Amino acid sequence: MSLLSYNMVVQKSPIDGAMLRKVAGELATGVTVVTTTVNGRFHGCTANAVTSVSLEPPLVMVCLAQTASTHPMISAAGVFAVNILPDTAAAKDICTTFAGKRDDKFSGITCHPGPTGAPLLTGTVGWFDCTIETTHDLGDHTAFIGRVVAAEQQGGCPLVFHRGQFHSLAN
């Protein structure tokens, strides 16, 4: 089969979401909570589609489903923080809480506003505080590209997600 005919076959039979999710699950990812604030109220969600984009200028990208309740809040605020969760039982609980649809996700969570006002969770292995540089709607997600205005590495092992489960990098 030639490359041209292969591409034509692929285009006629697009991959379904379930298969994409299964194969994407082979990518080990860090676990983060992306946060923002609007009118003094904190908002956040769990995200693993996070990556460093550029060192100069300092940019990071977060991709969120357009149906996520935090999505319009980040758009409205123009700022967000990426909180990198540690490999602890408490962080797994935080991840699960922020992955859910509860209105009171910050109940019992210790945090403080960063330089942009976005909440920084206590006990993370690190965080980025960002202003939105640009956004790109990509299918059912939006890529928020943030200019990092402050960051801190706090140490420890990050929580990792692979094949639908948490994993440890600690020996």
Phi and psi in radians as a Rosetta constraint file:
Dihedral C 1 N 2 CA 2 C 2 CIRCULARHARMONIC -1.315 0.35
Dihedral N 2 CA 2 C 2 N 3 CIRCULARHARMONIC 2.826 0.35
Dihedral C 2 N 3 CA 3 C 3 CIRCULARHARMONIC -1.049 0.35
Dihedral N 3 CA 3 C 3 N 4 CIRCULARHARMONIC -0.692 0.35
Dihedral C 3 N 4 CA 4 C 4 CIRCULARHARMONIC -1.086 0.35
Dihedral N 4 CA 4 C 4 N 5 CIRCULARHARMONIC -0.821 0.35
Dihedral C 4 N 5 CA 5 C 5 CIRCULARHARMONIC -1.214 0.35
Dihedral N 5 CA 5 C 5 N 6 CIRCULARHARMONIC -0.582 0.35
Dihedral C 5 N 6 CA 6 C 6 CIRCULARHARMONIC -1.073 0.35
Dihedral N 6 CA 6 C 6 N 7 CIRCULARHARMONIC -0.807 0.35
Dihedral C 6 N 7 CA 7 C 7 CIRCULARHARMONIC -1.076 0.35
Dihedral N 7 CA 7 C 7 N 8 CIRCULARHARMONIC -0.641 0.35
Dihedral C 7 N 8 CA 8 C 8 CIRCULARHARMONIC -1.160 0.35
Dihedral N 8 CA 8 C 8 N 9 CIRCULARHARMONIC -0.698 0.35
Dihedral C 8 N 9 CA 9 C 9 CIRCULARHARMONIC -1.132 0.35
Dihedral N 9 CA 9 C 9 N 10 CIRCULARHARMONIC -0.782 0.35
Dihedral C 9 N 10 CA 10 C 10 CIRCULARHARMONIC -1.063 0.35
Dihedral N 10 CA 10 C 10 N 11 CIRCULARHARMONIC -0.754 0.35
Dihedral C 10 N 11 CA 11 C 11 CIRCULARHARMONIC -1.147 0.35
Dihedral N 11 CA 11 C 11 N 12 CIRCULARHARMONIC -0.572 0.35
Dihedral C 11 N 12 CA 12 C 12 CIRCULARHARMONIC -1.344 0.35
Dihedral N 12 CA 12 C 12 N 13 CIRCULARHARMONIC -0.396 0.35
Dihedral C 12 N 13 CA 13 C 13 CIRCULARHARMONIC -2.195 0.35
Dihedral N 13 CA 13 C 13 N 14 CIRCULARHARMONIC 1.285 0.35
Dihedral C 13 N 14 CA 14 C 14 CIRCULARHARMONIC -1.126 0.35
Dihedral N 14 CA 14 C 14 N 15 CIRCULARHARMONIC 2.625 0.35
Dihedral C 14 N 15 CA 15 C 15 CIRCULARHARMONIC -1.201 0.35
Dihedral N 15 CA 15 C 15 N 16 CIRCULARHARMONIC 2.506 0.35
Dihedral C 15 N 16 CA 16 C 16 CIRCULARHARMONIC -1.515 0.35
Dihedral N 16 CA 16 C 16 N 17 CIRCULARHARMONIC 2.834 0.35
Dihedral C 16 N 17 CA 17 C 17 CIRCULARHARMONIC -1.036 0.35
Dihedral N 17 CA 17 C 17 N 18 CIRCULARHARMONIC -0.629 0.35
Dihedral C 17 N 18 CA 18 C 18 CIRCULARHARMONIC -1.135 0.35
Dihedral N 18 CA 18 C 18 N 19 CIRCULARHARMONIC -0.735 0.35
Dihedral C 18 N 19 CA 19 C 19 CIRCULARHARMONIC -1.207 0.35
Dihedral N 19 CA 19 C 19 N 20 CIRCULARHARMONIC -0.706 0.35
Dihedral C 19 N 20 CA 20 C 20 CIRCULARHARMONIC -1.040 0.35
Dihedral N 20 CA 20 C 20 N 21 CIRCULARHARMONIC -0.782 0.35
Dihedral C 20 N 21 CA 21 C 21 CIRCULARHARMONIC -1.082 0.35
Dihedral N 21 CA 21 C 21 N 22 CIRCULARHARMONIC -0.713 0.35
Dihedral C 21 N 22 CA 22 C 22 CIRCULARHARMONIC -1.109 0.35
Dihedral N 22 CA 22 C 22 N 23 CIRCULARHARMONIC -0.835 0.35
Dihedral C 22 N 23 CA 23 C 23 CIRCULARHARMONIC -1.215 0.35
Dihedral N 23 CA 23 C 23 N 24 CIRCULARHARMONIC -0.722 0.35
Dihedral C 23 N 24 CA 24 C 24 CIRCULARHARMONIC -1.088 0.35
Dihedral N 24 CA 24 C 24 N 25 CIRCULARHARMONIC -0.469 0.35
Dihedral C 24 N 25 CA 25 C 25 CIRCULARHARMONIC -1.108 0.35
Dihedral N 25 CA 25 C 25 N 26 CIRCULARHARMONIC -0.271 0.35
Dihedral C 25 N 26 CA 26 C 26 CIRCULARHARMONIC -1.313 0.35
Dihedral N 26 CA 26 C 26 N 27 CIRCULARHARMONIC -0.267 0.35
Dihedral C 26 N 27 CA 27 C 27 CIRCULARHARMONIC -1.461 0.35
Dihedral N 27 CA 27 C 27 N 28 CIRCULARHARMONIC 2.012 0.35
Dihedral C 27 N 28 CA 28 C 28 CIRCULARHARMONIC -1.240 0.35
Dihedral N 28 CA 28 C 28 N 29 CIRCULARHARMONIC 2.302 0.35
Dihedral C 28 N 29 CA 29 C 29 CIRCULARHARMONIC -2.267 0.35
Dihedral N 29 CA 29 C 29 N 30 CIRCULARHARMONIC 2.719 0.35
Dihedral C 29 N 30 CA 30 C 30 CIRCULARHARMONIC -1.302 0.35
Dihedral N 30 CA 30 C 30 N 31 CIRCULARHARMONIC 2.800 0.35
Dihedral C 30 N 31 CA 31 C 31 CIRCULARHARMONIC -1.958 0.35
Dihedral N 31 CA 31 C 31 N 32 CIRCULARHARMONIC 2.190 0.35
Dihedral C 31 N 32 CA 32 C 32 CIRCULARHARMONIC -2.259 0.35
Dihedral N 32 CA 32 C 32 N 33 CIRCULARHARMONIC 2.818 0.35
Dihedral C 32 N 33 CA 33 C 33 CIRCULARHARMONIC -2.059 0.35
Dihedral N 33 CA 33 C 33 N 34 CIRCULARHARMONIC 2.128 0.35
Dihedral C 33 N 34 CA 34 C 34 CIRCULARHARMONIC -1.686 0.35
Dihedral N 34 CA 34 C 34 N 35 CIRCULARHARMONIC 2.244 0.35
Dihedral C 34 N 35 CA 35 C 35 CIRCULARHARMONIC -2.227 0.35
Dihedral N 35 CA 35 C 35 N 36 CIRCULARHARMONIC 2.783 0.35
Dihedral C 35 N 36 CA 36 C 36 CIRCULARHARMONIC -2.736 0.35
Dihedral N 36 CA 36 C 36 N 37 CIRCULARHARMONIC 3.060 0.35
Dihedral C 36 N 37 CA 37 C 37 CIRCULARHARMONIC -2.407 0.35
Dihedral N 37 CA 37 C 37 N 38 CIRCULARHARMONIC 2.398 0.35
Dihedral C 37 N 38 CA 38 C 38 CIRCULARHARMONIC -2.341 0.35
Dihedral N 38 CA 38 C 38 N 39 CIRCULARHARMONIC 2.155 0.35
Dihedral C 38 N 39 CA 39 C 39 CIRCULARHARMONIC 0.902 0.35
Dihedral N 39 CA 39 C 39 N 40 CIRCULARHARMONIC 0.736 0.35
Dihedral C 39 N 40 CA 40 C 40 CIRCULARHARMONIC 1.354 0.35
Dihedral N 40 CA 40 C 40 N 41 CIRCULARHARMONIC 0.029 0.35
Dihedral C 40 N 41 CA 41 C 41 CIRCULARHARMONIC -1.867 0.35
Dihedral N 41 CA 41 C 41 N 42 CIRCULARHARMONIC 2.302 0.35
Dihedral C 41 N 42 CA 42 C 42 CIRCULARHARMONIC -1.439 0.35
Dihedral N 42 CA 42 C 42 N 43 CIRCULARHARMONIC 2.514 0.35
Dihedral C 42 N 43 CA 43 C 43 CIRCULARHARMONIC -2.375 0.35
Dihedral N 43 CA 43 C 43 N 44 CIRCULARHARMONIC 2.650 0.35
Dihedral C 43 N 44 CA 44 C 44 CIRCULARHARMONIC -2.965 0.35
Dihedral N 44 CA 44 C 44 N 45 CIRCULARHARMONIC 2.833 0.35
Dihedral C 44 N 45 CA 45 C 45 CIRCULARHARMONIC -2.664 0.35
Dihedral N 45 CA 45 C 45 N 46 CIRCULARHARMONIC 2.735 0.35
Dihedral C 45 N 46 CA 46 C 46 CIRCULARHARMONIC -1.315 0.35
Dihedral N 46 CA 46 C 46 N 47 CIRCULARHARMONIC 2.454 0.35
Dihedral C 46 N 47 CA 47 C 47 CIRCULARHARMONIC -2.557 0.35
Dihedral N 47 CA 47 C 47 N 48 CIRCULARHARMONIC 2.417 0.35
Dihedral C 47 N 48 CA 48 C 48 CIRCULARHARMONIC -2.079 0.35
Dihedral N 48 CA 48 C 48 N 49 CIRCULARHARMONIC -0.076 0.35
Dihedral C 48 N 49 CA 49 C 49 CIRCULARHARMONIC -1.588 0.35
Dihedral N 49 CA 49 C 49 N 50 CIRCULARHARMONIC 1.313 0.35
Dihedral C 49 N 50 CA 50 C 50 CIRCULARHARMONIC -2.333 0.35
Dihedral N 50 CA 50 C 50 N 51 CIRCULARHARMONIC 2.372 0.35
Dihedral C 50 N 51 CA 51 C 51 CIRCULARHARMONIC -2.684 0.35
Dihedral N 51 CA 51 C 51 N 52 CIRCULARHARMONIC 2.684 0.35
Dihedral C 51 N 52 CA 52 C 52 CIRCULARHARMONIC -1.301 0.35
Dihedral N 52 CA 52 C 52 N 53 CIRCULARHARMONIC 2.392 0.35
Dihedral C 52 N 53 CA 53 C 53 CIRCULARHARMONIC -1.900 0.35
Dihedral N 53 CA 53 C 53 N 54 CIRCULARHARMONIC -0.765 0.35
Dihedral C 53 N 54 CA 54 C 54 CIRCULARHARMONIC -2.670 0.35
Dihedral N 54 CA 54 C 54 N 55 CIRCULARHARMONIC 2.525 0.35
Dihedral C 54 N 55 CA 55 C 55 CIRCULARHARMONIC -1.531 0.35
Dihedral N 55 CA 55 C 55 N 56 CIRCULARHARMONIC -0.576 0.35
Dihedral C 55 N 56 CA 56 C 56 CIRCULARHARMONIC -2.415 0.35
Dihedral N 56 CA 56 C 56 N 57 CIRCULARHARMONIC 1.777 0.35
Dihedral C 56 N 57 CA 57 C 57 CIRCULARHARMONIC -1.317 0.35
Dihedral N 57 CA 57 C 57 N 58 CIRCULARHARMONIC 2.814 0.35
Dihedral C 57 N 58 CA 58 C 58 CIRCULARHARMONIC -1.276 0.35
Dihedral N 58 CA 58 C 58 N 59 CIRCULARHARMONIC 1.945 0.35
Dihedral C 58 N 59 CA 59 C 59 CIRCULARHARMONIC -2.272 0.35
Dihedral N 59 CA 59 C 59 N 60 CIRCULARHARMONIC 2.470 0.35
Dihedral C 59 N 60 CA 60 C 60 CIRCULARHARMONIC -2.240 0.35
Dihedral N 60 CA 60 C 60 N 61 CIRCULARHARMONIC 2.736 0.35
Dihedral C 60 N 61 CA 61 C 61 CIRCULARHARMONIC -2.155 0.35
Dihedral N 61 CA 61 C 61 N 62 CIRCULARHARMONIC 2.402 0.35
Dihedral C 61 N 62 CA 62 C 62 CIRCULARHARMONIC -2.190 0.35
Dihedral N 62 CA 62 C 62 N 63 CIRCULARHARMONIC 2.255 0.35
Dihedral C 62 N 63 CA 63 C 63 CIRCULARHARMONIC -1.883 0.35
Dihedral N 63 CA 63 C 63 N 64 CIRCULARHARMONIC 2.160 0.35
Dihedral C 63 N 64 CA 64 C 64 CIRCULARHARMONIC -2.162 0.35
Dihedral N 64 CA 64 C 64 N 65 CIRCULARHARMONIC 2.512 0.35
Dihedral C 64 N 65 CA 65 C 65 CIRCULARHARMONIC -1.058 0.35
Dihedral N 65 CA 65 C 65 N 66 CIRCULARHARMONIC 2.431 0.35
Dihedral C 65 N 66 CA 66 C 66 CIRCULARHARMONIC -1.175 0.35
Dihedral N 66 CA 66 C 66 N 67 CIRCULARHARMONIC -0.273 0.35
Dihedral C 66 N 67 CA 67 C 67 CIRCULARHARMONIC -1.550 0.35
Dihedral N 67 CA 67 C 67 N 68 CIRCULARHARMONIC -0.140 0.35
Dihedral C 67 N 68 CA 68 C 68 CIRCULARHARMONIC -1.161 0.35
Dihedral N 68 CA 68 C 68 N 69 CIRCULARHARMONIC 2.398 0.35
Dihedral C 68 N 69 CA 69 C 69 CIRCULARHARMONIC -1.130 0.35
Dihedral N 69 CA 69 C 69 N 70 CIRCULARHARMONIC -0.444 0.35
Dihedral C 69 N 70 CA 70 C 70 CIRCULARHARMONIC -1.338 0.35
Dihedral N 70 CA 70 C 70 N 71 CIRCULARHARMONIC -0.414 0.35
Dihedral C 70 N 71 CA 71 C 71 CIRCULARHARMONIC -0.921 0.35
Dihedral N 71 CA 71 C 71 N 72 CIRCULARHARMONIC -0.972 0.35
Dihedral C 71 N 72 CA 72 C 72 CIRCULARHARMONIC -1.197 0.35
Dihedral N 72 CA 72 C 72 N 73 CIRCULARHARMONIC -0.417 0.35
Dihedral C 72 N 73 CA 73 C 73 CIRCULARHARMONIC -1.210 0.35
Dihedral N 73 CA 73 C 73 N 74 CIRCULARHARMONIC -0.735 0.35
Dihedral C 73 N 74 CA 74 C 74 CIRCULARHARMONIC -1.140 0.35
Dihedral N 74 CA 74 C 74 N 75 CIRCULARHARMONIC -0.729 0.35
Dihedral C 74 N 75 CA 75 C 75 CIRCULARHARMONIC -1.035 0.35
Dihedral N 75 CA 75 C 75 N 76 CIRCULARHARMONIC -0.763 0.35
Dihedral C 75 N 76 CA 76 C 76 CIRCULARHARMONIC -1.211 0.35
Dihedral N 76 CA 76 C 76 N 77 CIRCULARHARMONIC -0.713 0.35
Dihedral C 76 N 77 CA 77 C 77 CIRCULARHARMONIC -1.292 0.35
Dihedral N 77 CA 77 C 77 N 78 CIRCULARHARMONIC -0.636 0.35
Dihedral C 77 N 78 CA 78 C 78 CIRCULARHARMONIC 1.357 0.35
Dihedral N 78 CA 78 C 78 N 79 CIRCULARHARMONIC 0.140 0.35
Dihedral C 78 N 79 CA 79 C 79 CIRCULARHARMONIC -2.463 0.35
Dihedral N 79 CA 79 C 79 N 80 CIRCULARHARMONIC 2.740 0.35
Dihedral C 79 N 80 CA 80 C 80 CIRCULARHARMONIC -2.779 0.35
Dihedral N 80 CA 80 C 80 N 81 CIRCULARHARMONIC 2.754 0.35
Dihedral C 80 N 81 CA 81 C 81 CIRCULARHARMONIC -2.125 0.35
Dihedral N 81 CA 81 C 81 N 82 CIRCULARHARMONIC 2.516 0.35
Dihedral C 81 N 82 CA 82 C 82 CIRCULARHARMONIC -1.892 0.35
Dihedral N 82 CA 82 C 82 N 83 CIRCULARHARMONIC 2.024 0.35
Dihedral C 82 N 83 CA 83 C 83 CIRCULARHARMONIC -1.819 0.35
Dihedral N 83 CA 83 C 83 N 84 CIRCULARHARMONIC 2.024 0.35
Dihedral C 83 N 84 CA 84 C 84 CIRCULARHARMONIC -1.539 0.35
Dihedral N 84 CA 84 C 84 N 85 CIRCULARHARMONIC 2.026 0.35
Dihedral C 84 N 85 CA 85 C 85 CIRCULARHARMONIC -1.355 0.35
Dihedral N 85 CA 85 C 85 N 86 CIRCULARHARMONIC 2.529 0.35
Dihedral C 85 N 86 CA 86 C 86 CIRCULARHARMONIC -1.463 0.35
Dihedral N 86 CA 86 C 86 N 87 CIRCULARHARMONIC 2.891 0.35
Dihedral C 86 N 87 CA 87 C 87 CIRCULARHARMONIC -1.456 0.35
Dihedral N 87 CA 87 C 87 N 88 CIRCULARHARMONIC 1.359 0.35
Dihedral C 87 N 88 CA 88 C 88 CIRCULARHARMONIC -2.409 0.35
Dihedral N 88 CA 88 C 88 N 89 CIRCULARHARMONIC 2.789 0.35
Dihedral C 88 N 89 CA 89 C 89 CIRCULARHARMONIC -1.080 0.35
Dihedral N 89 CA 89 C 89 N 90 CIRCULARHARMONIC -0.693 0.35
Dihedral C 89 N 90 CA 90 C 90 CIRCULARHARMONIC -1.091 0.35
Dihedral N 90 CA 90 C 90 N 91 CIRCULARHARMONIC -0.698 0.35
Dihedral C 90 N 91 CA 91 C 91 CIRCULARHARMONIC -1.180 0.35
Dihedral N 91 CA 91 C 91 N 92 CIRCULARHARMONIC -0.609 0.35
Dihedral C 91 N 92 CA 92 C 92 CIRCULARHARMONIC -1.093 0.35
Dihedral N 92 CA 92 C 92 N 93 CIRCULARHARMONIC -0.704 0.35
Dihedral C 92 N 93 CA 93 C 93 CIRCULARHARMONIC -1.125 0.35
Dihedral N 93 CA 93 C 93 N 94 CIRCULARHARMONIC -0.729 0.35
Dihedral C 93 N 94 CA 94 C 94 CIRCULARHARMONIC -1.076 0.35
Dihedral N 94 CA 94 C 94 N 95 CIRCULARHARMONIC -0.773 0.35
Dihedral C 94 N 95 CA 95 C 95 CIRCULARHARMONIC -0.994 0.35
Dihedral N 95 CA 95 C 95 N 96 CIRCULARHARMONIC -0.829 0.35
Dihedral C 95 N 96 CA 96 C 96 CIRCULARHARMONIC -1.117 0.35
Dihedral N 96 CA 96 C 96 N 97 CIRCULARHARMONIC -0.734 0.35
Dihedral C 96 N 97 CA 97 C 97 CIRCULARHARMONIC -1.051 0.35
Dihedral N 97 CA 97 C 97 N 98 CIRCULARHARMONIC -0.857 0.35
Dihedral C 97 N 98 CA 98 C 98 CIRCULARHARMONIC -1.309 0.35
Dihedral N 98 CA 98 C 98 N 99 CIRCULARHARMONIC -0.283 0.35
Dihedral C 98 N 99 CA 99 C 99 CIRCULARHARMONIC -1.380 0.35
Dihedral N 99 CA 99 C 99 N 100 CIRCULARHARMONIC -0.288 0.35
Dihedral C 99 N 100 CA 100 C 100 CIRCULARHARMONIC -1.494 0.35
Dihedral N 100 CA 100 C 100 N 101 CIRCULARHARMONIC -3.004 0.35
Dihedral C 100 N 101 CA 101 C 101 CIRCULARHARMONIC -1.918 0.35
Dihedral N 101 CA 101 C 101 N 102 CIRCULARHARMONIC 0.210 0.35
Dihedral C 101 N 102 CA 102 C 102 CIRCULARHARMONIC -1.059 0.35
Dihedral N 102 CA 102 C 102 N 103 CIRCULARHARMONIC 2.579 0.35
Dihedral C 102 N 103 CA 103 C 103 CIRCULARHARMONIC -1.414 0.35
Dihedral N 103 CA 103 C 103 N 104 CIRCULARHARMONIC -0.409 0.35
Dihedral C 103 N 104 CA 104 C 104 CIRCULARHARMONIC -1.852 0.35
Dihedral N 104 CA 104 C 104 N 105 CIRCULARHARMONIC 0.774 0.35
Dihedral C 104 N 105 CA 105 C 105 CIRCULARHARMONIC -1.009 0.35
Dihedral N 105 CA 105 C 105 N 106 CIRCULARHARMONIC -0.497 0.35
Dihedral C 105 N 106 CA 106 C 106 CIRCULARHARMONIC -1.536 0.35
Dihedral N 106 CA 106 C 106 N 107 CIRCULARHARMONIC -0.010 0.35
Dihedral C 106 N 107 CA 107 C 107 CIRCULARHARMONIC -1.105 0.35
Dihedral N 107 CA 107 C 107 N 108 CIRCULARHARMONIC 2.134 0.35
Dihedral C 107 N 108 CA 108 C 108 CIRCULARHARMONIC 1.407 0.35
Dihedral N 108 CA 108 C 108 N 109 CIRCULARHARMONIC 0.044 0.35
Dihedral C 108 N 109 CA 109 C 109 CIRCULARHARMONIC -1.682 0.35
Dihedral N 109 CA 109 C 109 N 110 CIRCULARHARMONIC 2.258 0.35
Dihedral C 109 N 110 CA 110 C 110 CIRCULARHARMONIC -1.576 0.35
Dihedral N 110 CA 110 C 110 N 111 CIRCULARHARMONIC 2.163 0.35
Dihedral C 110 N 111 CA 111 C 111 CIRCULARHARMONIC -2.714 0.35
Dihedral N 111 CA 111 C 111 N 112 CIRCULARHARMONIC 2.971 0.35
Dihedral C 111 N 112 CA 112 C 112 CIRCULARHARMONIC -2.564 0.35
Dihedral N 112 CA 112 C 112 N 113 CIRCULARHARMONIC 2.694 0.35
Dihedral C 112 N 113 CA 113 C 113 CIRCULARHARMONIC -1.192 0.35
Dihedral N 113 CA 113 C 113 N 114 CIRCULARHARMONIC 2.382 0.35
Dihedral C 113 N 114 CA 114 C 114 CIRCULARHARMONIC -1.463 0.35
Dihedral N 114 CA 114 C 114 N 115 CIRCULARHARMONIC -3.032 0.35
Dihedral C 114 N 115 CA 115 C 115 CIRCULARHARMONIC -0.966 0.35
Dihedral N 115 CA 115 C 115 N 116 CIRCULARHARMONIC -0.573 0.35
Dihedral C 115 N 116 CA 116 C 116 CIRCULARHARMONIC -1.495 0.35
Dihedral N 116 CA 116 C 116 N 117 CIRCULARHARMONIC -0.180 0.35
Dihedral C 116 N 117 CA 117 C 117 CIRCULARHARMONIC 1.738 0.35
Dihedral N 117 CA 117 C 117 N 118 CIRCULARHARMONIC -0.282 0.35
Dihedral C 117 N 118 CA 118 C 118 CIRCULARHARMONIC -1.175 0.35
Dihedral N 118 CA 118 C 118 N 119 CIRCULARHARMONIC 2.451 0.35
Dihedral C 118 N 119 CA 119 C 119 CIRCULARHARMONIC -1.199 0.35
Dihedral N 119 CA 119 C 119 N 120 CIRCULARHARMONIC 2.370 0.35
Dihedral C 119 N 120 CA 120 C 120 CIRCULARHARMONIC -1.887 0.35
Dihedral N 120 CA 120 C 120 N 121 CIRCULARHARMONIC 2.115 0.35
Dihedral C 120 N 121 CA 121 C 121 CIRCULARHARMONIC -1.307 0.35
Dihedral N 121 CA 121 C 121 N 122 CIRCULARHARMONIC 2.478 0.35
Dihedral C 121 N 122 CA 122 C 122 CIRCULARHARMONIC -1.339 0.35
Dihedral N 122 CA 122 C 122 N 123 CIRCULARHARMONIC 2.459 0.35
Dihedral C 122 N 123 CA 123 C 123 CIRCULARHARMONIC 1.511 0.35
Dihedral N 123 CA 123 C 123 N 124 CIRCULARHARMONIC 0.248 0.35
Dihedral C 123 N 124 CA 124 C 124 CIRCULARHARMONIC -1.382 0.35
Dihedral N 124 CA 124 C 124 N 125 CIRCULARHARMONIC 2.933 0.35
Dihedral C 124 N 125 CA 125 C 125 CIRCULARHARMONIC -1.497 0.35
Dihedral N 125 CA 125 C 125 N 126 CIRCULARHARMONIC -0.204 0.35
Dihedral C 125 N 126 CA 126 C 126 CIRCULARHARMONIC 3.013 0.35
Dihedral N 126 CA 126 C 126 N 127 CIRCULARHARMONIC 2.938 0.35
Dihedral C 126 N 127 CA 127 C 127 CIRCULARHARMONIC -2.683 0.35
Dihedral N 127 CA 127 C 127 N 128 CIRCULARHARMONIC 2.740 0.35
Dihedral C 127 N 128 CA 128 C 128 CIRCULARHARMONIC -2.129 0.35
Dihedral N 128 CA 128 C 128 N 129 CIRCULARHARMONIC 2.360 0.35
Dihedral C 128 N 129 CA 129 C 129 CIRCULARHARMONIC -1.976 0.35
Dihedral N 129 CA 129 C 129 N 130 CIRCULARHARMONIC 2.197 0.35
Dihedral C 129 N 130 CA 130 C 130 CIRCULARHARMONIC -2.332 0.35
Dihedral N 130 CA 130 C 130 N 131 CIRCULARHARMONIC 2.627 0.35
Dihedral C 130 N 131 CA 131 C 131 CIRCULARHARMONIC -1.842 0.35
Dihedral N 131 CA 131 C 131 N 132 CIRCULARHARMONIC 2.539 0.35
Dihedral C 131 N 132 CA 132 C 132 CIRCULARHARMONIC -1.213 0.35
Dihedral N 132 CA 132 C 132 N 133 CIRCULARHARMONIC 2.162 0.35
Dihedral C 132 N 133 CA 133 C 133 CIRCULARHARMONIC -1.532 0.35
Dihedral N 133 CA 133 C 133 N 134 CIRCULARHARMONIC -0.811 0.35
Dihedral C 133 N 134 CA 134 C 134 CIRCULARHARMONIC -2.852 0.35
Dihedral N 134 CA 134 C 134 N 135 CIRCULARHARMONIC 2.857 0.35
Dihedral C 134 N 135 CA 135 C 135 CIRCULARHARMONIC -2.309 0.35
Dihedral N 135 CA 135 C 135 N 136 CIRCULARHARMONIC 2.678 0.35
Dihedral C 135 N 136 CA 136 C 136 CIRCULARHARMONIC -2.437 0.35
Dihedral N 136 CA 136 C 136 N 137 CIRCULARHARMONIC 2.098 0.35
Dihedral C 136 N 137 CA 137 C 137 CIRCULARHARMONIC -1.335 0.35
Dihedral N 137 CA 137 C 137 N 138 CIRCULARHARMONIC 2.166 0.35
Dihedral C 137 N 138 CA 138 C 138 CIRCULARHARMONIC -2.290 0.35
Dihedral N 138 CA 138 C 138 N 139 CIRCULARHARMONIC 1.719 0.35
Dihedral C 138 N 139 CA 139 C 139 CIRCULARHARMONIC 1.107 0.35
Dihedral N 139 CA 139 C 139 N 140 CIRCULARHARMONIC -2.233 0.35
Dihedral C 139 N 140 CA 140 C 140 CIRCULARHARMONIC -1.609 0.35
Dihedral N 140 CA 140 C 140 N 141 CIRCULARHARMONIC 0.167 0.35
Dihedral C 140 N 141 CA 141 C 141 CIRCULARHARMONIC -2.136 0.35
Dihedral N 141 CA 141 C 141 N 142 CIRCULARHARMONIC 2.866 0.35
Dihedral C 141 N 142 CA 142 C 142 CIRCULARHARMONIC -2.122 0.35
Dihedral N 142 CA 142 C 142 N 143 CIRCULARHARMONIC 2.318 0.35
Dihedral C 142 N 143 CA 143 C 143 CIRCULARHARMONIC -1.603 0.35
Dihedral N 143 CA 143 C 143 N 144 CIRCULARHARMONIC 2.022 0.35
Dihedral C 143 N 144 CA 144 C 144 CIRCULARHARMONIC -1.684 0.35
Dihedral N 144 CA 144 C 144 N 145 CIRCULARHARMONIC 2.005 0.35
Dihedral C 144 N 145 CA 145 C 145 CIRCULARHARMONIC -1.682 0.35
Dihedral N 145 CA 145 C 145 N 146 CIRCULARHARMONIC 2.084 0.35
Dihedral C 145 N 146 CA 146 C 146 CIRCULARHARMONIC -1.952 0.35
Dihedral N 146 CA 146 C 146 N 147 CIRCULARHARMONIC 2.418 0.35
Dihedral C 146 N 147 CA 147 C 147 CIRCULARHARMONIC -1.466 0.35
Dihedral N 147 CA 147 C 147 N 148 CIRCULARHARMONIC 2.117 0.35
Dihedral C 147 N 148 CA 148 C 148 CIRCULARHARMONIC -1.287 0.35
Dihedral N 148 CA 148 C 148 N 149 CIRCULARHARMONIC 2.082 0.35
Dihedral C 148 N 149 CA 149 C 149 CIRCULARHARMONIC -1.786 0.35
Dihedral N 149 CA 149 C 149 N 150 CIRCULARHARMONIC -0.312 0.35
Dihedral C 149 N 150 CA 150 C 150 CIRCULARHARMONIC -2.775 0.35
Dihedral N 150 CA 150 C 150 N 151 CIRCULARHARMONIC 2.625 0.35
Dihedral C 150 N 151 CA 151 C 151 CIRCULARHARMONIC -2.714 0.35
Dihedral N 151 CA 151 C 151 N 152 CIRCULARHARMONIC 2.689 0.35
Dihedral C 151 N 152 CA 152 C 152 CIRCULARHARMONIC -2.617 0.35
Dihedral N 152 CA 152 C 152 N 153 CIRCULARHARMONIC 2.342 0.35
Dihedral C 152 N 153 CA 153 C 153 CIRCULARHARMONIC -1.729 0.35
Dihedral N 153 CA 153 C 153 N 154 CIRCULARHARMONIC 2.187 0.35
Dihedral C 153 N 154 CA 154 C 154 CIRCULARHARMONIC -1.942 0.35
Dihedral N 154 CA 154 C 154 N 155 CIRCULARHARMONIC -0.086 0.35
Dihedral C 154 N 155 CA 155 C 155 CIRCULARHARMONIC 1.546 0.35
Dihedral N 155 CA 155 C 155 N 156 CIRCULARHARMONIC 2.921 0.35
Dihedral C 155 N 156 CA 156 C 156 CIRCULARHARMONIC 1.783 0.35
Dihedral N 156 CA 156 C 156 N 157 CIRCULARHARMONIC 3.074 0.35
Dihedral C 156 N 157 CA 157 C 157 CIRCULARHARMONIC -1.618 0.35
Dihedral N 157 CA 157 C 157 N 158 CIRCULARHARMONIC 2.374 0.35
Dihedral C 157 N 158 CA 158 C 158 CIRCULARHARMONIC -1.381 0.35
Dihedral N 158 CA 158 C 158 N 159 CIRCULARHARMONIC 2.703 0.35
Dihedral C 158 N 159 CA 159 C 159 CIRCULARHARMONIC -1.337 0.35
Dihedral N 159 CA 159 C 159 N 160 CIRCULARHARMONIC 2.381 0.35
Dihedral C 159 N 160 CA 160 C 160 CIRCULARHARMONIC -2.129 0.35
Dihedral N 160 CA 160 C 160 N 161 CIRCULARHARMONIC 2.504 0.35
Dihedral C 160 N 161 CA 161 C 161 CIRCULARHARMONIC -2.092 0.35
Dihedral N 161 CA 161 C 161 N 162 CIRCULARHARMONIC 2.276 0.35
Dihedral C 161 N 162 CA 162 C 162 CIRCULARHARMONIC -2.679 0.35
Dihedral N 162 CA 162 C 162 N 163 CIRCULARHARMONIC 2.308 0.35
Dihedral C 162 N 163 CA 163 C 163 CIRCULARHARMONIC 0.913 0.35
Dihedral N 163 CA 163 C 163 N 164 CIRCULARHARMONIC 0.693 0.35
Dihedral C 163 N 164 CA 164 C 164 CIRCULARHARMONIC 1.353 0.35
Dihedral N 164 CA 164 C 164 N 165 CIRCULARHARMONIC 0.218 0.35
Dihedral C 164 N 165 CA 165 C 165 CIRCULARHARMONIC -2.389 0.35
Dihedral N 165 CA 165 C 165 N 166 CIRCULARHARMONIC 2.728 0.35
Dihedral C 165 N 166 CA 166 C 166 CIRCULARHARMONIC -1.341 0.35
Dihedral N 166 CA 166 C 166 N 167 CIRCULARHARMONIC 2.530 0.35
Dihedral C 166 N 167 CA 167 C 167 CIRCULARHARMONIC -2.391 0.35
Dihedral N 167 CA 167 C 167 N 168 CIRCULARHARMONIC 2.799 0.35
Dihedral C 167 N 168 CA 168 C 168 CIRCULARHARMONIC -1.961 0.35
Dihedral N 168 CA 168 C 168 N 169 CIRCULARHARMONIC 2.469 0.35
Dihedral C 168 N 169 CA 169 C 169 CIRCULARHARMONIC -1.647 0.35
Dihedral N 169 CA 169 C 169 N 170 CIRCULARHARMONIC -0.201 0.35
Dihedral C 169 N 170 CA 170 C 170 CIRCULARHARMONIC -1.202 0.35
Dihedral N 170 CA 170 C 170 N 171 CIRCULARHARMONIC 2.480 0.35
